[in-house]
Amino acid sequence: MIFGADRRGQSLQVGAMLLFGCIVLACTRYQTQGVPAENGQAEFGHSQAVAAELVECHTAVFDTVVDGEPRTATNTLGTDDTDRLLCSYPPAEDVGRTEPSEPINVTRGWS
């Protein structure tokens, strides 16, 4: 059998391999550049929301000290970045709680 005399073309297979390679490269580029950019936007938005929630928490503590009536404040603990094109992550679970076993007494001035 002489291999050099074979004149059959393999353009379909070569084209399929090139197309598959281009798809893999596009997915890789999205994973290395697109996902971190989306994560940065989600984390920045979450940071802004947490800052506003901490201001509300400070206000609730201050009003509780002034009035003596307890108030509640909520804080979001995790970002929600579940809307991905190729890979999706489950939403973060809020698991932080503070429940004192006895009332907290806050006095005004120095004691």
Gaussian input, Z-matrix of N, CA and C with variables (Angstrom, degrees):
# hf/3-21g

backbone

0 1
 N
 C     1     B1
 C     2     B2     1     A1
 N     3     B3     2     A2     1     D1
 C     4     B4     3     A3     2     D2
 C     5     B5     4     A4     3     D3
 N     6     B6     5     A5     4     D4
 C     7     B7     6     A6     5     D5
 C     8     B8     7     A7     6     D6
 N     9     B9     8     A8     7     D7
 C    10    B10     9     A9     8     D8
 C    11    B11    10    A10     9     D9
 N    12    B12    11    A11    10    D10
 C    13    B13    12    A12    11    D11
 C    14    B14    13    A13    12    D12
 N    15    B15    14    A14    13    D13
 C    16    B16    15    A15    14    D14
 C    17    B17    16    A16    15    D15
 N    18    B18    17    A17    16    D16
 C    19    B19    18    A18    17    D17
 C    20    B20    19    A19    18    D18
 N    21    B21    20    A20    19    D19
 C    22    B22    21    A21    20    D20
 C    23    B23    22    A22    21    D21
 N    24    B24    23    A23    22    D22
 C    25    B25    24    A24    23    D23
 C    26    B26    25    A25    24    D24
 N    27    B27    26    A26    25    D25
 C    28    B28    27    A27    26    D26
 C    29    B29    28    A28    27    D27
 N    30    B30    29    A29    28    D28
 C    31    B31    30    A30    29    D29
 C    32    B32    31    A31    30    D30
 N    33    B33    32    A32    31    D31
 C    34    B34    33    A33    32    D32
 C    35    B35    34    A34    33    D33
 N    36    B36    35    A35    34    D34
 C    37    B37    36    A36    35    D35
 C    38    B38    37    A37    36    D36
 N    39    B39    38    A38    37    D37
 C    40    B40    39    A39    38    D38
 C    41    B41    40    A40    39    D39
 N    42    B42    41    A41    40    D40
 C    43    B43    42    A42    41    D41
 C    44    B44    43    A43    42    D42
 N    45    B45    44    A44    43    D43
 C    46    B46    45    A45    44    D44
 C    47    B47    46    A46    45    D45
 N    48    B48    47    A47    46    D46
 C    49    B49    48    A48    47    D47
 C    50    B50    49    A49    48    D48
 N    51    B51    50    A50    49    D49
 C    52    B52    51    A51    50    D50
 C    53    B53    52    A52    51    D51
 N    54    B54    53    A53    52    D52
 C    55    B55    54    A54    53    D53
 C    56    B56    55    A55    54    D54
 N    57    B57    56    A56    55    D55
 C    58    B58    57    A57    56    D56
 C    59    B59    58    A58    57    D57
 N    60    B60    59    A59    58    D58
 C    61    B61    60    A60    59    D59
 C    62    B62    61    A61    60    D60
 N    63    B63    62    A62    61    D61
 C    64    B64    63    A63    62    D62
 C    65    B65    64    A64    63    D63
 N    66    B66    65    A65    64    D64
 C    67    B67    66    A66    65    D65
 C    68    B68    67    A67    66    D66
 N    69    B69    68    A68    67    D67
 C    70    B70    69    A69    68    D68
 C    71    B71    70    A70    69    D69
 N    72    B72    71    A71    70    D70
 C    73    B73    72    A72    71    D71
 C    74    B74    73    A73    72    D72
 N    75    B75    74    A74    73    D73
 C    76    B76    75    A75    74    D74
 C    77    B77    76    A76    75    D75
 N    78    B78    77    A77    76    D76
 C    79    B79    78    A78    77    D77
 C    80    B80    79    A79    78    D78
 N    81    B81    80    A80    79    D79
 C    82    B82    81    A81    80    D80
 C    83    B83    82    A82    81    D81
 N    84    B84    83    A83    82    D82
 C    85    B85    84    A84    83    D83
 C    86    B86    85    A85    84    D84
 N    87    B87    86    A86    85    D85
 C    88    B88    87    A87    86    D86
 C    89    B89    88    A88    87    D87
 N    90    B90    89    A89    88    D88
 C    91    B91    90    A90    89    D89
 C    92    B92    91    A91    90    D90
 N    93    B93    92    A92    91    D91
 C    94    B94    93    A93    92    D92
 C    95    B95    94    A94    93    D93
 N    96    B96    95    A95    94    D94
 C    97    B97    96    A96    95    D95
 C    98    B98    97    A97    96    D96
 N    99    B99    98    A98    97    D97
 C   100   B100    99    A99    98    D98
 C   101   B101   100   A100    99    D99
 N   102   B102   101   A101   100   D100
 C   103   B103   102   A102   101   D101
 C   104   B104   103   A103   102   D102
 N   105   B105   104   A104   103   D103
 C   106   B106   105   A105   104   D104
 C   107   B107   106   A106   105   D105
 N   108   B108   107   A107   106   D106
 C   109   B109   108   A108   107   D107
 C   110   B110   109   A109   108   D108
 N   111   B111   110   A110   109   D109
 C   112   B112   111   A111   110   D110
 C   113   B113   112   A112   111   D111
 N   114   B114   113   A113   112   D112
 C   115   B115   114   A114   113   D113
 C   116   B116   115   A115   114   D114
 N   117   B117   116   A116   115   D115
 C   118   B118   117   A117   116   D116
 C   119   B119   118   A118   117   D117
 N   120   B120   119   A119   118   D118
 C   121   B121   120   A120   119   D119
 C   122   B122   121   A121   120   D120
 N   123   B123   122   A122   121   D121
 C   124   B124   123   A123   122   D122
 C   125   B125   124   A124   123   D123
 N   126   B126   125   A125   124   D124
 C   127   B127   126   A126   125   D125
 C   128   B128   127   A127   126   D126
 N   129   B129   128   A128   127   D127
 C   130   B130   129   A129   128   D128
 C   131   B131   130   A130   129   D129
 N   132   B132   131   A131   130   D130
 C   133   B133   132   A132   131   D131
 C   134   B134   133   A133   132   D132
 N   135   B135   134   A134   133   D133
 C   136   B136   135   A135   134   D134
 C   137   B137   136   A136   135   D135
 N   138   B138   137   A137   136   D136
 C   139   B139   138   A138   137   D137
 C   140   B140   139   A139   138   D138
 N   141   B141   140   A140   139   D139
 C   142   B142   141   A141   140   D140
 C   143   B143   142   A142   141   D141
 N   144   B144   143   A143   142   D142
 C   145   B145   144   A144   143   D143
 C   146   B146   145   A145   144   D144
 N   147   B147   146   A146   145   D145
 C   148   B148   147   A147   146   D146
 C   149   B149   148   A148   147   D147
 N   150   B150   149   A149   148   D148
 C   151   B151   150   A150   149   D149
 C   152   B152   151   A151   150   D150
 N   153   B153   152   A152   151   D151
 C   154   B154   153   A153   152   D152
 C   155   B155   154   A154   153   D153
 N   156   B156   155   A155   154   D154
 C   157   B157   156   A156   155   D155
 C   158   B158   157   A157   156   D156
 N   159   B159   158   A158   157   D157
 C   160   B160   159   A159   158   D158
 C   161   B161   160   A160   159   D159
 N   162   B162   161   A161   160   D160
 C   163   B163   162   A162   161   D161
 C   164   B164   163   A163   162   D162
 N   165   B165   164   A164   163   D163
 C   166   B166   165   A165   164   D164
 C   167   B167   166   A166   165   D165
 N   168   B168   167   A167   166   D166
 C   169   B169   168   A168   167   D167
 C   170   B170   169   A169   168   D168
 N   171   B171   170   A170   169   D169
 C   172   B172   171   A171   170   D170
 C   173   B173   172   A172   171   D171
 N   174   B174   173   A173   172   D172
 C   175   B175   174   A174   173   D173
 C   176   B176   175   A175   174   D174
 N   177   B177   176   A176   175   D175
 C   178   B178   177   A177   176   D176
 C   179   B179   178   A178   177   D177
 N   180   B180   179   A179   178   D178
 C   181   B181   180   A180   179   D179
 C   182   B182   181   A181   180   D180
 N   183   B183   182   A182   181   D181
 C   184   B184   183   A183   182   D182
 C   185   B185   184   A184   183   D183
 N   186   B186   185   A185   184   D184
 C   187   B187   186   A186   185   D185
 C   188   B188   187   A187   186   D186
 N   189   B189   188   A188   187   D187
 C   190   B190   189   A189   188   D188
 C   191   B191   190   A190   189   D189
 N   192   B192   191   A191   190   D190
 C   193   B193   192   A192   191   D191
 C   194   B194   193   A193   192   D192
 N   195   B195   194   A194   193   D193
 C   196   B196   195   A195   194   D194
 C   197   B197   196   A196   195   D195
 N   198   B198   197   A197   196   D196
 C   199   B199   198   A198   197   D197
 C   200   B200   199   A199   198   D198
 N   201   B201   200   A200   199   D199
 C   202   B202   201   A201   200   D200
 C   203   B203   202   A202   201   D201
 N   204   B204   203   A203   202   D202
 C   205   B205   204   A204   203   D203
 C   206   B206   205   A205   204   D204
 N   207   B207   206   A206   205   D205
 C   208   B208   207   A207   206   D206
 C   209   B209   208   A208   207   D207
 N   210   B210   209   A209   208   D208
 C   211   B211   210   A210   209   D209
 C   212   B212   211   A211   210   D210
 N   213   B213   212   A212   211   D211
 C   214   B214   213   A213   212   D212
 C   215   B215   214   A214   213   D213
 N   216   B216   215   A215   214   D214
 C   217   B217   216   A216   215   D215
 C   218   B218   217   A217   216   D216
 N   219   B219   218   A218   217   D217
 C   220   B220   219   A219   218   D218
 C   221   B221   220   A220   219   D219
 N   222   B222   221   A221   220   D220
 C   223   B223   222   A222   221   D221
 C   224   B224   223   A223   222   D222
 N   225   B225   224   A224   223   D223
 C   226   B226   225   A225   224   D224
 C   227   B227   226   A226   225   D225
 N   228   B228   227   A227   226   D226
 C   229   B229   228   A228   227   D227
 C   230   B230   229   A229   228   D228
 N   231   B231   230   A230   229   D229
 C   232   B232   231   A231   230   D230
 C   233   B233   232   A232   231   D231
 N   234   B234   233   A233   232   D232
 C   235   B235   234   A234   233   D233
 C   236   B236   235   A235   234   D234
 N   237   B237   236   A236   235   D235
 C   238   B238   237   A237   236   D236
 C   239   B239   238   A238   237   D237
 N   240   B240   239   A239   238   D238
 C   241   B241   240   A240   239   D239
 C   242   B242   241   A241   240   D240
 N   243   B243   242   A242   241   D241
 C   244   B244   243   A243   242   D242
 C   245   B245   244   A244   243   D243
 N   246   B246   245   A245   244   D244
 C   247   B247   246   A246   245   D245
 C   248   B248   247   A247   246   D246
 N   249   B249   248   A248   247   D247
 C   250   B250   249   A249   248   D248
 C   251   B251   250   A250   249   D249
 N   252   B252   251   A251   250   D250
 C   253   B253   252   A252   251   D251
 C   254   B254   253   A253   252   D252
 N   255   B255   254   A254   253   D253
 C   256   B256   255   A255   254   D254
 C   257   B257   256   A256   255   D255
 N   258   B258   257   A257   256   D256
 C   259   B259   258   A258   257   D257
 C   260   B260   259   A259   258   D258
 N   261   B261   260   A260   259   D259
 C   262   B262   261   A261   260   D260
 C   263   B263   262   A262   261   D261
 N   264   B264   263   A263   262   D262
 C   265   B265   264   A264   263   D263
 C   266   B266   265   A265   264   D264
 N   267   B267   266   A266   265   D265
 C   268   B268   267   A267   266   D266
 C   269   B269   268   A268   267   D267
 N   270   B270   269   A269   268   D268
 C   271   B271   270   A270   269   D269
 C   272   B272   271   A271   270   D270
 N   273   B273   272   A272   271   D271
 C   274   B274   273   A273   272   D272
 C   275   B275   274   A274   273   D273
 N   276   B276   275   A275   274   D274
 C   277   B277   276   A276   275   D275
 C   278   B278   277   A277   276   D276
 N   279   B279   278   A278   277   D277
 C   280   B280   279   A279   278   D278
 C   281   B281   280   A280   279   D279
 N   282   B282   281   A281   280   D280
 C   283   B283   282   A282   281   D281
 C   284   B284   283   A283   282   D282
 N   285   B285   284   A284   283   D283
 C   286   B286   285   A285   284   D284
 C   287   B287   286   A286   285   D285
 N   288   B288   287   A287   286   D286
 C   289   B289   288   A288   287   D287
 C   290   B290   289   A289   288   D288
 N   291   B291   290   A290   289   D289
 C   292   B292   291   A291   290   D290
 C   293   B293   292   A292   291   D291
 N   294   B294   293   A293   292   D292
 C   295   B295   294   A294   293   D293
 C   296   B296   295   A295   294   D294
 N   297   B297   296   A296   295   D295
 C   298   B298   297   A297   296   D296
 C   299   B299   298   A298   297   D297
 N   300   B300   299   A299   298   D298
 C   301   B301   300   A300   299   D299
 C   302   B302   301   A301   300   D300
 N   303   B303   302   A302   301   D301
 C   304   B304   303   A303   302   D302
 C   305   B305   304   A304   303   D303
 N   306   B306   305   A305   304   D304
 C   307   B307   306   A306   305   D305
 C   308   B308   307   A307   306   D306
 N   309   B309   308   A308   307   D307
 C   310   B310   309   A309   308   D308
 C   311   B311   310   A310   309   D309
 N   312   B312   311   A311   310   D310
 C   313   B313   312   A312   311   D311
 C   314   B314   313   A313   312   D312
 N   315   B315   314   A314   313   D313
 C   316   B316   315   A315   314   D314
 C   317   B317   316   A316   315   D315
 N   318   B318   317   A317   316   D316
 C   319   B319   318   A318   317   D317
 C   320   B320   319   A319   318   D318
 N   321   B321   320   A320   319   D319
 C   322   B322   321   A321   320   D320
 C   323   B323   322   A322   321   D321
 N   324   B324   323   A323   322   D322
 C   325   B325   324   A324   323   D323
 C   326   B326   325   A325   324   D324
 N   327   B327   326   A326   325   D325
 C   328   B328   327   A327   326   D326
 C   329   B329   328   A328   327   D327
 N   330   B330   329   A329   328   D328
 C   331   B331   330   A330   329   D329
 C   332   B332   331   A331   330   D330

   B1=1.4488
   B2=1.5270
   B3=1.2956
   B4=1.4576
   B5=1.5264
   B6=1.3384
   B7=1.4549
   B8=1.5225
   B9=1.2754
   B10=1.4523
   B11=1.5157
   B12=1.3154
   B13=1.4601
   B14=1.5247
   B15=1.3411
   B16=1.4668
   B17=1.5161
   B18=1.3295
   B19=1.4599
   B20=1.5352
   B21=1.3472
   B22=1.4739
   B23=1.5205
   B24=1.3167
   B25=1.4685
   B26=1.5199
   B27=1.3158
   B28=1.4642
   B29=1.5242
   B30=1.3144
   B31=1.4662
   B32=1.5297
   B33=1.3258
   B34=1.4583
   B35=1.5301
   B36=1.3054
   B37=1.4563
   B38=1.5317
   B39=1.3168
   B40=1.4662
   B41=1.5315
   B42=1.3044
   B43=1.4663
   B44=1.5185
   B45=1.3325
   B46=1.4612
   B47=1.5214
   B48=1.3185
   B49=1.4590
   B50=1.5303
   B51=1.3209
   B52=1.4634
   B53=1.5258
   B54=1.3207
   B55=1.4611
   B56=1.5245
   B57=1.3212
   B58=1.4633
   B59=1.5312
   B60=1.3218
   B61=1.4565
   B62=1.5151
   B63=1.3379
   B64=1.4655
   B65=1.5283
   B66=1.3209
   B67=1.4666
   B68=1.5211
   B69=1.3255
   B70=1.4693
   B71=1.5225
   B72=1.3257
   B73=1.4593
   B74=1.5260
   B75=1.3360
   B76=1.4663
   B77=1.5290
   B78=1.3206
   B79=1.4686
   B80=1.5275
   B81=1.3232
   B82=1.4605
   B83=1.5181
   B84=1.3093
   B85=1.4696
   B86=1.5182
   B87=1.3176
   B88=1.4622
   B89=1.5267
   B90=1.3440
   B91=1.4642
   B92=1.5265
   B93=1.3268
   B94=1.4597
   B95=1.5163
   B96=1.3375
   B97=1.4544
   B98=1.5257
   B99=1.2982
   B100=1.4648
   B101=1.5109
   B102=1.3243
   B103=1.4619
   B104=1.5257
   B105=1.3442
   B106=1.4680
   B107=1.5289
   B108=1.3214
   B109=1.4647
   B110=1.5266
   B111=1.3264
   B112=1.4618
   B113=1.5267
   B114=1.3395
   B115=1.4609
   B116=1.5231
   B117=1.3196
   B118=1.4637
   B119=1.5183
   B120=1.3266
   B121=1.4569
   B122=1.5225
   B123=1.3194
   B124=1.4646
   B125=1.5201
   B126=1.3292
   B127=1.4498
   B128=1.5283
   B129=1.3247
   B130=1.4584
   B131=1.5258
   B132=1.3311
   B133=1.4599
   B134=1.5210
   B135=1.3282
   B136=1.4598
   B137=1.5256
   B138=1.3264
   B139=1.4626
   B140=1.5220
   B141=1.3226
   B142=1.4701
   B143=1.5212
   B144=1.3345
   B145=1.4691
   B146=1.5224
   B147=1.3322
   B148=1.4668
   B149=1.5229
   B150=1.3307
   B151=1.4597
   B152=1.5260
   B153=1.3211
   B154=1.4660
   B155=1.5257
   B156=1.3324
   B157=1.4618
   B158=1.5242
   B159=1.3328
   B160=1.4576
   B161=1.5269
   B162=1.3281
   B163=1.4607
   B164=1.5284
   B165=1.3402
   B166=1.4623
   B167=1.5272
   B168=1.3306
   B169=1.4638
   B170=1.5324
   B171=1.3116
   B172=1.4672
   B173=1.5215
   B174=1.3189
   B175=1.4570
   B176=1.5195
   B177=1.3195
   B178=1.4611
   B179=1.5281
   B180=1.3275
   B181=1.4705
   B182=1.5245
   B183=1.3135
   B184=1.4612
   B185=1.5254
   B186=1.3399
   B187=1.4655
   B188=1.5219
   B189=1.3200
   B190=1.4634
   B191=1.5242
   B192=1.3251
   B193=1.4596
   B194=1.5289
   B195=1.3245
   B196=1.4606
   B197=1.5225
   B198=1.3285
   B199=1.4692
   B200=1.5193
   B201=1.2964
   B202=1.4548
   B203=1.5205
   B204=1.3330
   B205=1.4669
   B206=1.5284
   B207=1.3212
   B208=1.4725
   B209=1.5287
   B210=1.3057
   B211=1.4609
   B212=1.5209
   B213=1.3117
   B214=1.4590
   B215=1.5291
   B216=1.3132
   B217=1.4584
   B218=1.5201
   B219=1.3125
   B220=1.4574
   B221=1.5227
   B222=1.3292
   B223=1.4645
   B224=1.5189
   B225=1.3134
   B226=1.4569
   B227=1.5224
   B228=1.3230
   B229=1.4536
   B230=1.5158
   B231=1.3002
   B232=1.4596
   B233=1.5153
   B234=1.3282
   B235=1.4621
   B236=1.5232
   B237=1.3066
   B238=1.4607
   B239=1.5200
   B240=1.3298
   B241=1.4594
   B242=1.5290
   B243=1.3291
   B244=1.4622
   B245=1.5279
   B246=1.3162
   B247=1.4636
   B248=1.5229
   B249=1.3022
   B250=1.4571
   B251=1.5242
   B252=1.3190
   B253=1.4550
   B254=1.5297
   B255=1.3245
   B256=1.4624
   B257=1.5237
   B258=1.3225
   B259=1.4588
   B260=1.5283
   B261=1.2966
   B262=1.4564
   B263=1.5217
   B264=1.3183
   B265=1.4491
   B266=1.5213
   B267=1.3145
   B268=1.4643
   B269=1.5268
   B270=1.3271
   B271=1.4657
   B272=1.5286
   B273=1.3144
   B274=1.4622
   B275=1.5257
   B276=1.3081
   B277=1.4567
   B278=1.5194
   B279=1.3337
   B280=1.4521
   B281=1.5190
   B282=1.3208
   B283=1.4557
   B284=1.5227
   B285=1.3164
   B286=1.4553
   B287=1.5211
   B288=1.3095
   B289=1.4668
   B290=1.5131
   B291=1.3042
   B292=1.4626
   B293=1.5104
   B294=1.2864
   B295=1.4508
   B296=1.5287
   B297=1.3236
   B298=1.4545
   B299=1.5244
   B300=1.3284
   B301=1.4585
   B302=1.5206
   B303=1.3176
   B304=1.4593
   B305=1.5175
   B306=1.3141
   B307=1.4648
   B308=1.5249
   B309=1.2999
   B310=1.4530
   B311=1.5154
   B312=1.3096
   B313=1.4650
   B314=1.5277
   B315=1.3085
   B316=1.4563
   B317=1.5059
   B318=1.3235
   B319=1.4600
   B320=1.5149
   B321=1.3202
   B322=1.4581
   B323=1.5130
   B324=1.2933
   B325=1.4538
   B326=1.5185
   B327=1.3080
   B328=1.4625
   B329=1.5143
   B330=1.3336
   B331=1.4717
   B332=1.4993
   A1=108.25
   A2=116.32
   A3=122.46
   A4=107.75
   A5=116.09
   A6=119.91
   A7=112.32
   A8=119.23
   A9=122.37
   A10=113.08
   A11=118.12
   A12=120.91
   A13=112.13
   A14=118.11
   A15=121.78
   A16=109.34
   A17=117.58
   A18=122.65
   A19=112.43
   A20=118.39
   A21=119.58
   A22=110.38
   A23=116.48
   A24=121.72
   A25=111.35
   A26=116.00
   A27=122.41
   A28=110.10
   A29=117.29
   A30=120.43
   A31=112.09
   A32=118.68
   A33=120.75
   A34=110.81
   A35=117.87
   A36=121.22
   A37=111.55
   A38=115.86
   A39=119.67
   A40=109.79
   A41=117.30
   A42=121.21
   A43=111.86
   A44=117.01
   A45=120.39
   A46=110.88
   A47=117.91
   A48=121.21
   A49=111.42
   A50=117.27
   A51=120.33
   A52=111.33
   A53=117.12
   A54=120.90
   A55=110.90
   A56=117.34
   A57=120.90
   A58=110.76
   A59=116.76
   A60=120.56
   A61=112.40
   A62=116.68
   A63=120.53
   A64=110.85
   A65=117.98
   A66=121.38
   A67=110.52
   A68=117.20
   A69=120.96
   A70=110.35
   A71=118.18
   A72=121.14
   A73=112.05
   A74=117.62
   A75=120.53
   A76=110.99
   A77=117.08
   A78=120.50
   A79=111.02
   A80=116.67
   A81=121.05
   A82=110.97
   A83=116.71
   A84=120.17
   A85=111.22
   A86=117.40
   A87=120.70
   A88=110.30
   A89=117.12
   A90=120.74
   A91=111.34
   A92=118.15
   A93=120.32
   A94=113.53
   A95=118.74
   A96=120.17
   A97=113.00
   A98=117.62
   A99=120.30
   A100=113.43
   A101=117.50
   A102=121.18
   A103=111.91
   A104=120.20
   A105=118.40
   A106=113.12
   A107=117.77
   A108=119.96
   A109=110.69
   A110=117.26
   A111=120.64
   A112=111.11
   A113=117.29
   A114=120.41
   A115=110.83
   A116=116.99
   A117=120.70
   A118=111.76
   A119=117.54
   A120=121.00
   A121=110.84
   A122=117.25
   A123=120.45
   A124=111.16
   A125=117.24
   A126=120.43
   A127=111.58
   A128=118.10
   A129=120.48
   A130=110.39
   A131=116.86
   A132=120.13
   A133=111.80
   A134=116.40
   A135=120.71
   A136=110.24
   A137=117.50
   A138=121.07
   A139=111.22
   A140=116.54
   A141=119.94
   A142=111.30
   A143=116.82
   A144=120.70
   A145=110.85
   A146=117.42
   A147=120.67
   A148=110.53
   A149=117.85
   A150=120.54
   A151=110.53
   A152=117.05
   A153=120.20
   A154=111.05
   A155=117.35
   A156=120.41
   A157=111.72
   A158=117.57
   A159=120.05
   A160=111.50
   A161=117.30
   A162=119.96
   A163=109.45
   A164=117.30
   A165=120.67
   A166=111.11
   A167=117.32
   A168=121.58
   A169=110.41
   A170=116.39
   A171=120.26
   A172=110.14
   A173=116.92
   A174=120.62
   A175=111.18
   A176=117.43
   A177=120.97
   A178=110.71
   A179=117.58
   A180=120.49
   A181=109.85
   A182=117.86
   A183=121.71
   A184=110.72
   A185=116.62
   A186=119.88
   A187=111.41
   A188=117.99
   A189=120.99
   A190=110.31
   A191=116.50
   A192=120.03
   A193=110.10
   A194=116.99
   A195=120.69
   A196=111.27
   A197=118.33
   A198=122.81
   A199=113.13
   A200=117.05
   A201=120.81
   A202=113.09
   A203=117.28
   A204=121.00
   A205=109.31
   A206=116.86
   A207=118.16
   A208=111.63
   A209=114.72
   A210=122.11
   A211=108.56
   A212=116.24
   A213=120.75
   A214=109.92
   A215=114.52
   A216=120.97
   A217=107.52
   A218=116.60
   A219=121.03
   A220=109.92
   A221=115.16
   A222=122.10
   A223=108.55
   A224=116.27
   A225=122.01
   A226=108.70
   A227=116.87
   A228=120.21
   A229=114.37
   A230=119.45
   A231=119.87
   A232=112.25
   A233=115.23
   A234=119.77
   A235=109.87
   A236=115.61
   A237=121.16
   A238=107.74
   A239=116.75
   A240=121.05
   A241=109.79
   A242=115.29
   A243=119.45
   A244=112.51
   A245=119.25
   A246=120.30
   A247=111.28
   A248=115.24
   A249=121.97
   A250=109.73
   A251=115.12
   A252=119.93
   A253=111.28
   A254=117.30
   A255=120.37
   A256=113.50
   A257=117.74
   A258=119.71
   A259=108.61
   A260=116.66
   A261=121.76
   A262=109.39
   A263=115.06
   A264=121.35
   A265=108.47
   A266=118.25
   A267=119.36
   A268=109.55
   A269=116.85
   A270=118.69
   A271=110.95
   A272=114.99
   A273=119.94
   A274=109.52
   A275=115.47
   A276=120.33
   A277=109.11
   A278=115.50
   A279=120.45
   A280=108.18
   A281=116.48
   A282=120.02
   A283=112.99
   A284=119.28
   A285=120.87
   A286=111.23
   A287=115.91
   A288=120.65
   A289=108.50
   A290=115.45
   A291=120.61
   A292=107.71
   A293=115.84
   A294=122.08
   A295=107.41
   A296=117.03
   A297=118.25
   A298=111.22
   A299=115.09
   A300=119.08
   A301=111.38
   A302=116.86
   A303=121.00
   A304=108.14
   A305=117.92
   A306=119.82
   A307=111.80
   A308=115.33
   A309=121.37
   A310=107.50
   A311=116.66
   A312=121.72
   A313=108.87
   A314=116.13
   A315=122.40
   A316=107.04
   A317=116.86
   A318=120.52
   A319=109.22
   A320=114.89
   A321=119.64
   A322=109.91
   A323=116.40
   A324=120.72
   A325=111.39
   A326=114.76
   A327=120.99
   A328=109.62
   A329=116.04
   A330=119.72
   A331=110.45
   D1=127.47
   D2=-179.89
   D3=-104.07
   D4=117.59
   D5=-176.91
   D6=-80.82
   D7=-26.84
   D8=-179.55
   D9=-71.07
   D10=-21.08
   D11=-177.20
   D12=-86.31
   D13=-5.87
   D14=-178.63
   D15=-74.65
   D16=123.88
   D17=-176.03
   D18=-112.20
   D19=14.05
   D20=-179.18
   D21=-73.50
   D22=142.09
   D23=179.91
   D24=-92.42
   D25=150.93
   D26=178.89
   D27=-123.51
   D28=37.20
   D29=-173.72
   D30=-66.82
   D31=-33.24
   D32=-179.67
   D33=-65.51
   D34=-45.20
   D35=-179.93
   D36=-67.53
   D37=-41.62
   D38=179.09
   D39=-64.57
   D40=-41.83
   D41=178.13
   D42=-63.59
   D43=-40.90
   D44=178.48
   D45=-64.69
   D46=-40.64
   D47=178.55
   D48=-66.13
   D49=-40.04
   D50=177.22
   D51=-65.20
   D52=-41.63
   D53=178.06
   D54=-64.17
   D55=-43.19
   D56=177.84
   D57=-62.79
   D58=-40.21
   D59=177.51
   D60=-63.27
   D61=-39.92
   D62=177.65
   D63=-65.06
   D64=-39.22
   D65=178.24
   D66=-64.96
   D67=-43.54
   D68=178.28
   D69=-62.51
   D70=-42.90
   D71=178.58
   D72=-64.25
   D73=-38.53
   D74=178.12
   D75=-65.46
   D76=-42.64
   D77=178.16
   D78=-64.86
   D79=-39.24
   D80=179.01
   D81=-65.31
   D82=-42.37
   D83=179.00
   D84=-64.45
   D85=-39.93
   D86=177.50
   D87=-63.51
   D88=-42.42
   D89=-179.85
   D90=-65.08
   D91=-36.04
   D92=-175.46
   D93=-87.80
   D94=-22.26
   D95=-177.41
   D96=-120.56
   D97=-40.57
   D98=-175.79
   D99=-75.51
   D100=-45.26
   D101=-177.86
   D102=-64.38
   D103=-45.52
   D104=176.99
   D105=-61.81
   D106=-35.80
   D107=177.79
   D108=-65.35
   D109=-42.70
   D110=177.69
   D111=-66.02
   D112=-38.62
   D113=176.83
   D114=-63.09
   D115=-40.54
   D116=178.26
   D117=-61.57
   D118=-42.17
   D119=178.33
   D120=-65.42
   D121=-42.72
   D122=179.98
   D123=-65.34
   D124=-41.56
   D125=-179.50
   D126=-69.92
   D127=-35.57
   D128=177.14
   D129=-65.52
   D130=-44.07
   D131=177.02
   D132=-61.95
   D133=-40.26
   D134=178.48
   D135=-65.99
   D136=-39.43
   D137=178.27
   D138=-61.69
   D139=-41.56
   D140=178.12
   D141=-65.09
   D142=-40.34
   D143=179.74
   D144=-66.98
   D145=-41.28
   D146=179.61
   D147=-65.91
   D148=-37.86
   D149=177.65
   D150=-61.16
   D151=-42.99
   D152=177.86
   D153=-66.18
   D154=-38.68
   D155=179.13
   D156=-67.56
   D157=-34.59
   D158=177.41
   D159=-69.47
   D160=-33.21
   D161=173.92
   D162=-64.08
   D163=-41.76
   D164=176.52
   D165=-62.73
   D166=-38.44
   D167=178.23
   D168=-65.02
   D169=-43.58
   D170=177.61
   D171=-61.38
   D172=-43.29
   D173=178.85
   D174=-63.14
   D175=-40.84
   D176=179.27
   D177=-64.11
   D178=-41.59
   D179=178.28
   D180=-65.46
   D181=-43.60
   D182=-179.82
   D183=-63.18
   D184=-45.65
   D185=178.93
   D186=-64.42
   D187=-34.00
   D188=177.95
   D189=-66.29
   D190=-39.79
   D191=178.69
   D192=-66.64
   D193=-41.16
   D194=-177.55
   D195=-71.53
   D196=-49.53
   D197=-174.46
   D198=-87.13
   D199=-32.65
   D200=-174.51
   D201=88.36
   D202=-2.70
   D203=177.87
   D204=-94.31
   D205=132.32
   D206=-179.29
   D207=-70.61
   D208=143.52
   D209=177.12
   D210=-128.66
   D211=158.96
   D212=179.18
   D213=-113.79
   D214=152.97
   D215=175.22
   D216=-142.73
   D217=142.86
   D218=-179.91
   D219=-114.20
   D220=148.52
   D221=176.37
   D222=-131.19
   D223=134.25
   D224=176.22
   D225=-81.92
   D226=126.83
   D227=-173.89
   D228=-92.71
   D229=-24.33
   D230=-175.78
   D231=-137.36
   D232=156.65
   D233=177.16
   D234=-79.17
   D235=161.57
   D236=177.50
   D237=-119.14
   D238=94.37
   D239=-178.59
   D240=-120.23
   D241=58.89
   D242=-175.74
   D243=-92.24
   D244=-7.83
   D245=-175.50
   D246=-95.60
   D247=72.91
   D248=178.01
   D249=-103.93
   D250=155.44
   D251=-179.72
   D252=-77.69
   D253=-49.22
   D254=-174.48
   D255=-102.26
   D256=-36.37
   D257=-177.46
   D258=-132.79
   D259=135.26
   D260=179.96
   D261=-117.20
   D262=141.62
   D263=178.06
   D264=-111.51
   D265=149.38
   D266=177.40
   D267=-69.68
   D268=153.81
   D269=179.31
   D270=-66.87
   D271=152.75
   D272=179.20
   D273=-70.11
   D274=144.07
   D275=179.56
   D276=-97.17
   D277=134.80
   D278=177.54
   D279=-85.49
   D280=110.27
   D281=-176.05
   D282=-120.97
   D283=-0.31
   D284=-178.32
   D285=-83.84
   D286=127.56
   D287=178.93
   D288=-141.95
   D289=147.72
   D290=170.40
   D291=-126.60
   D292=120.55
   D293=177.94
   D294=-134.04
   D295=99.17
   D296=-178.27
   D297=-68.46
   D298=145.61
   D299=179.00
   D300=-78.37
   D301=-17.98
   D302=176.80
   D303=-140.86
   D304=157.60
   D305=-178.48
   D306=-61.75
   D307=146.84
   D308=176.89
   D309=-94.98
   D310=124.52
   D311=179.95
   D312=-99.30
   D313=125.74
   D314=178.94
   D315=-117.58
   D316=126.29
   D317=178.88
   D318=-113.32
   D319=151.74
   D320=177.18
   D321=-87.84
   D322=143.65
   D323=178.10
   D324=84.40
   D325=-172.77
   D326=-178.10
   D327=-94.63
   D328=134.00
   D329=179.97
   D330=-112.89

